[in-house]
Amino acid sequence: MLSLGEDLREAVAATINREDVREAVAAIYATVEGELGRLSPRCEMSGRCCRFEEYGHRLFVTTAELATFAADLRRDQQLTPYLLRQ
């Protein structure tokens, strides 16, 4: 039986190379960003909702989001040596 961490690691590894998943996550983020720009929300709670640890909040991430983040991080790490030579 795998532990929760091992299960998550396997799920991310199985998803990390799926371009369709990364594109879907990017589309959702673009939609949310567009709506935020359109609505122009204003923080009236002094940041209490976004200071997670201080106020005991949890920030959840899906396997698809985590795999997309990991793929982007891996791509950025591969590009870094090239960019530093420029």
N, C-alpha and C positions, 0 to 999 in steps of 0.2 A: 504494500500500500504506500502510495506517494504522500508526502506531506503537502500542506497547502502551498508552501513556497515552491516545491518541485512541480506541483500541478500547474501553478501559474507560469513558471519558467518554461515548461513544455508547451503550454497554450500560446505563450508569446512567441516561442521559437517556431511553432507551426504557422503563425500568422504573420511574422515579420516580413516575409518576402512576397506577401500577397498585395500586389499593386491595387487591386480592386478595393481592398479594405482601407489602404492608405488614402485612396481617392475619396472614398465615402466619408472618412473622418475629416478630411480637408474640406469637403463640401458642407458638412454639418458646421464646422468651425466658421467657414466663410458666411454661412447663413446667419449664424448667431452674431458674428461681428457686424454684418450688415444691419441686422435688427437693432443692435445696440447703438450703432451710429444713427439710425433713423429715429430711435426713441430718445436718444440722449439722456439716459437716466442720470440722476444726481444722487450721490451718497448723502444720506441724512442721518446716518447712524454712527458717525465718527469712526468708521472702519471696523466696527465690532464684528460685522459679519465676515470679513475677510482675514481677520487675525485668528486663524484657525486654532493654533495651540493655546493661545492666551484665553480664548473663550470656550475651549473644549469642543470645537466643531470638527467634523471629519470631511475631508475632501476625497471624493470617490473617483476612481478612474476605471474605465472599462479595459478589457484585454485588448480590444482593437486600438484604443488610444495609446496604451502602453507599448504595443507593438509598433505603432506609427512613430512614437517618440524614440523608441530604440533604433528603428531604421534610420530616422533623421540623424540621431546621434552618431550612429555608425558611419553614415555618409559624411557627416561633418568631420569626424575624426580622420577619415580617409582623405578628405580635401585639405585638412590643416597643413600637412607637410608641404603640399604643392603651393598653397597660398603663402606660406612663410618664405618660400624661395623667390616669390615675385618681387 
